[in-house]
């Protein structure tokens, strides 16, 4: 298949996928508005990360989603064990620890991702500087050995 044919098919796939996502959201909203409200409130940091990130592979969104899911386990468990109605989801969101815990976990995911990027760059810069000093030392030794002028 030619490259142009693949590129021509891509927008159709994306549009079809968005249609199915919209259909699933509509069904969730119709069947269980409480679950939709709870998932929207707990998943707001994930949506923000998804909208704000354009890096291939979306590492920030994956990290924020993982940490948010870890912070939302107790709230989702209580919702699934109780009645699945709007009043239950509002009550769970009104609890002092549920929403702040999930959003703090999302912020921790964002911070850990950024810290990992900064740390990786810092370690790489240190390795490059060490290698550069070693090369300059060997070059200075060769200049001394061969009696070459500096420069």
C-alpha positions as CSV (number, residue, x, y, z in Angstrom):
1,X,0.0,0.0,0.0
2,X,1.4,3.4,-0.9
3,X,2.2,6.1,1.6
4,X,-0.5,8.4,0.2
5,X,-3.2,5.7,0.6
6,X,-2.2,5.2,4.3
7,X,-2.3,9.0,4.9
8,X,-5.7,9.3,3.2
9,X,-7.1,6.5,5.5
10,X,-5.7,8.0,8.7
11,X,-8.3,10.9,9.3
12,X,-11.1,8.4,8.7
13,X,-9.8,6.1,11.4
14,X,-9.4,9.0,13.9
15,X,-12.9,10.3,13.1
16,X,-14.4,6.8,13.6
17,X,-12.5,6.4,16.9
18,X,-13.8,9.7,18.1
19,X,-17.3,8.7,17.2
20,X,-17.1,5.5,19.3
21,X,-15.6,7.5,22.2
22,X,-18.6,9.9,22.0
23,X,-21.0,7.0,21.8
24,X,-19.4,5.4,24.9
25,X,-19.6,8.6,26.8
26,X,-23.2,9.1,25.9
27,X,-24.1,5.6,26.9
28,X,-22.3,6.1,30.3
29,X,-24.0,9.4,30.9
30,X,-27.4,7.9,30.1
31,X,-27.0,4.7,32.0
32,X,-25.2,6.0,35.0
33,X,-24.9,9.8,35.4
34,X,-23.3,9.2,38.8
35,X,-20.5,7.2,37.4
36,X,-20.0,9.8,34.6
37,X,-19.8,12.6,37.2
38,X,-17.4,10.7,39.4
39,X,-15.1,9.7,36.5
40,X,-15.2,13.3,35.1
41,X,-14.3,14.8,38.5
42,X,-11.6,12.3,39.3
43,X,-10.2,12.2,35.7
44,X,-10.0,16.0,35.2
45,X,-6.2,16.1,35.6
46,X,-5.9,13.3,33.0
47,X,-8.0,15.3,30.6
48,X,-5.9,18.4,31.2
49,X,-2.7,16.4,30.6
50,X,-4.1,14.9,27.5
51,X,-5.1,18.2,26.1
52,X,-1.8,19.9,27.1
53,X,0.6,17.3,25.8
54,X,1.6,16.8,22.2
55,X,4.7,14.6,22.7
56,X,4.5,11.3,20.8
57,X,3.7,8.4,23.2
58,X,2.3,10.9,25.8
59,X,4.5,10.0,28.7
60,X,3.1,12.8,30.9
61,X,-0.5,11.7,30.3
62,X,0.4,8.1,31.1
63,X,2.1,9.0,34.3
64,X,-0.7,11.4,35.4
65,X,-3.3,8.7,34.6
66,X,-1.4,6.0,36.6
67,X,-1.0,8.2,39.6
68,X,-4.6,9.5,39.4
69,X,-5.9,5.9,39.2
70,X,-3.8,5.0,42.3
71,X,-5.3,8.0,44.2
72,X,-8.9,7.2,43.1
73,X,-9.0,3.5,44.1
74,X,-10.8,4.0,47.4
75,X,-13.4,6.4,46.0
76,X,-14.1,4.1,43.0
77,X,-14.3,1.1,45.3
78,X,-16.9,2.8,47.5
79,X,-18.9,3.8,44.5
80,X,-18.9,0.3,43.0
81,X,-19.9,-1.3,46.3
82,X,-22.7,1.2,46.9
83,X,-25.7,2.1,44.8
84,X,-24.6,3.5,41.4
85,X,-26.6,6.7,41.6
86,X,-25.9,10.4,41.4
87,X,-26.4,11.0,45.1
88,X,-23.7,8.5,46.0
89,X,-21.2,10.0,43.6
90,X,-21.9,13.6,44.9
91,X,-21.5,12.3,48.5
92,X,-18.2,10.6,47.6
93,X,-16.9,13.7,45.9
94,X,-18.0,15.8,48.9
95,X,-15.8,13.8,51.2
96,X,-12.8,15.7,52.3
97,X,-10.2,13.1,51.2
98,X,-11.5,11.8,47.8
99,X,-11.0,14.6,45.3
100,X,-8.0,16.2,46.8
101,X,-6.3,12.8,47.1
102,X,-6.8,12.0,43.4
103,X,-5.7,15.4,42.2
104,X,-2.7,15.4,44.6
105,X,-1.8,12.0,43.2
106,X,-2.1,13.5,39.6
107,X,0.2,16.4,40.6
108,X,2.7,14.0,42.1
109,X,2.6,12.1,38.8
110,X,3.3,15.3,36.9
111,X,6.1,16.3,39.3
112,X,7.7,12.9,39.1
113,X,7.7,12.9,35.3
114,X,9.2,16.4,35.2
115,X,11.8,15.5,37.8
116,X,12.7,12.3,35.9
117,X,13.3,14.4,32.7
118,X,15.4,17.0,34.6
119,X,17.4,14.3,36.3
120,X,18.0,12.4,33.0
121,X,19.2,15.6,31.4
122,X,21.4,16.5,34.4
123,X,23.0,13.0,34.4
124,X,23.6,13.2,30.6
125,X,25.2,16.6,31.0
126,X,27.5,15.3,33.7
127,X,28.6,12.3,31.6
128,X,29.3,14.6,28.6
129,X,31.3,17.0,30.7
130,X,33.3,14.1,32.2
131,X,34.0,12.7,28.8
132,X,35.0,16.1,27.5
133,X,37.4,16.6,30.4
134,X,38.9,13.2,29.6
135,X,39.3,14.0,25.9
136,X,40.9,17.4,26.7
137,X,43.3,15.6,29.2
138,X,44.4,13.1,26.5
139,X,44.7,16.0,24.0
140,X,46.9,18.0,26.4
141,X,49.1,15.0,27.1
142,X,49.6,14.4,23.3
143,X,50.4,18.0,22.8
144,X,53.0,17.9,25.5
145,X,54.4,14.6,24.2
146,X,54.6,15.8,20.6
147,X,55.7,19.3,21.5
148,X,52.8,21.0,19.7
149,X,51.7,24.5,20.4
150,X,48.5,25.0,22.5
151,X,45.5,26.1,20.5
